[in-house]
Amino acid sequence: MENEMKLEFKSKSSNEAFARITVAAFVSELNPTLEEISDIKTAVSEAVTNSIIHGYEGQDGIIHMNCKIKDRTLEIEIIDYGKGIENIEIAKQPLYTSKPELDRSGMGFTIMENFMDEFKLESIVDVGTKVKMKKTIKEAL
């Protein structure tokens, strides 16, 4: 089984829910469990929210979400062209946040890493950030 979709949307907080629902609908052909859907939606939510709050800092921008299904594995890319991340290793540390005044928990990357099977983060300052995630959907019994 193979499928692919690409989505482009504005960096508005209301589009975070749109991205979650879209990826859930896309992966539904694999008949995922509620737990798998929840993990995927949460990881996408964290990635999109990071792009909006940290990448674009609330300014207008475009977020790209690319999804592929190969066999039973969902691949997701969330891409922004915002300010980028200066130090990825520091940013990935649990509880680190560059926006403590916004009551951010600093757990976004940790959540993505724990809820997905694979997680990769690429970023260049003043160019943008790309989050790549994979989740293999188990075969229904």
Wavefront OBJ file of the C-alpha trace (Angstrom):
o trace
v 0.000 0.000 0.000
v 1.287 3.448 -0.873
v -0.261 6.905 -0.676
v 0.865 10.507 -0.372
v -0.562 13.930 0.413
v 0.740 17.465 0.737
v -0.913 20.272 2.624
v -0.022 23.948 2.941
v -1.669 26.250 5.482
v -1.163 29.577 7.247
v 0.579 29.681 10.608
v -2.625 30.362 12.520
v -3.351 28.530 15.762
v -6.778 27.483 14.430
v -5.000 25.449 11.725
v -3.366 23.195 14.331
v -6.672 21.311 14.722
v -7.045 21.188 10.936
v -3.616 19.539 10.593
v -4.455 16.982 13.325
v -7.757 15.997 11.716
v -6.252 15.846 8.231
v -3.446 13.467 9.196
v -5.915 11.307 11.153
v -8.166 11.031 8.098
v -5.178 10.288 5.854
v -3.878 7.405 7.999
v -7.363 5.939 8.523
v -6.925 3.636 5.502
v -4.502 1.606 7.656
v -7.182 1.083 10.334
v -5.049 2.374 13.234
v -6.011 1.890 16.861
v -7.342 4.828 18.875
v -4.007 4.944 20.691
v -2.053 5.128 17.416
v -4.355 7.907 16.131
v -3.996 9.796 19.399
v -0.184 9.530 19.313
v -0.050 10.767 15.707
v -2.453 13.645 16.306
v -0.563 14.728 19.425
v 2.819 14.658 17.654
v 1.446 16.653 14.695
v -0.149 19.130 17.087
v 3.176 19.681 18.872
v 5.092 20.151 15.606
v 2.564 22.599 14.135
v 2.294 24.547 17.395
v 6.094 24.848 17.534
v 6.123 26.243 13.998
v 3.456 28.816 14.865
v 4.783 29.913 18.261
v 8.545 29.497 17.887
v 9.206 29.436 14.137
v 7.014 32.336 13.109
v 6.562 33.854 16.576
v 2.903 34.527 15.861
v 3.606 36.268 12.550
v 2.094 35.180 9.233
v 3.887 32.317 7.573
v 3.253 29.082 5.713
v 3.501 25.585 7.152
v 3.832 22.551 4.907
v 2.710 19.103 6.009
v 3.739 16.199 3.793
v 2.510 12.695 4.572
v 3.317 9.368 2.957
v 2.202 5.841 3.604
v 4.612 3.094 2.594
v 3.478 -0.394 3.501
v 2.136 0.204 7.030
v 4.392 3.135 7.933
v 3.169 6.731 8.063
v 5.845 9.336 7.344
v 5.127 12.958 8.303
v 7.101 16.115 7.592
v 6.157 19.457 9.133
v 8.128 22.307 7.552
v 8.224 26.015 8.361
v 10.329 28.850 6.976
v 10.566 30.739 10.248
v 13.492 31.782 12.402
v 14.979 28.311 12.879
v 16.586 26.819 15.964
v 20.009 27.972 17.115
v 20.935 24.887 19.127
v 18.907 21.751 18.381
v 20.451 19.724 21.232
v 19.419 22.313 23.823
v 15.966 22.730 22.243
v 15.356 18.959 22.438
v 16.034 18.800 26.180
v 12.890 18.083 28.236
v 11.446 21.198 29.888
v 13.517 23.615 27.781
v 11.465 26.436 26.311
v 12.500 29.631 24.598
v 9.135 31.183 25.560
v 8.696 30.694 29.347
v 6.520 33.823 29.485
v 3.887 31.935 27.458
v 3.658 29.123 30.032
v 5.113 26.626 27.548
v 6.068 23.278 29.067
v 9.118 22.625 26.886
v 8.010 19.059 26.209
v 7.064 19.302 22.511
v 10.093 17.541 21.024
v 10.110 14.973 23.846
v 6.455 14.168 23.147
v 7.103 13.818 19.413
v 10.073 11.559 20.081
v 8.147 9.338 22.519
v 4.868 9.090 20.599
v 6.401 8.281 17.211
v 8.698 5.422 16.161
v 11.219 7.760 14.528
v 11.833 11.480 15.023
v 14.325 13.741 13.281
v 14.757 17.498 13.594
v 16.557 19.694 11.057
v 16.853 23.458 11.410
v 18.843 26.359 10.028
v 18.709 29.779 11.678
v 16.776 32.316 9.535
v 15.827 29.554 7.055
v 13.407 27.310 8.933
v 12.767 23.985 10.580
v 11.769 20.523 9.378
v 10.374 17.850 11.683
v 10.331 14.298 10.279
v 8.394 11.576 12.056
v 7.459 7.972 11.318
v 4.934 5.631 12.892
v 4.309 2.043 11.852
v 0.665 1.055 12.215
v 0.209 -2.457 13.532
v -1.824 -4.930 11.505
v -5.312 -5.414 12.939
v -5.831 -8.848 14.469
l 1 2 3 4 5 6 7 8 9 10 11 12 13 14 15 16 17 18 19 20 21 22 23 24 25 26 27 28 29 30 31 32 33 34 35 36 37 38 39 40 41 42 43 44 45 46 47 48 49 50 51 52 53 54 55 56 57 58 59 60 61 62 63 64 65 66 67 68 69 70 71 72 73 74 75 76 77 78 79 80 81 82 83 84 85 86 87 88 89 90 91 92 93 94 95 96 97 98 99 100 101 102 103 104 105 106 107 108 109 110 111 112 113 114 115 116 117 118 119 120 121 122 123 124 125 126 127 128 129 130 131 132 133 134 135 136 137 138 139 140 141
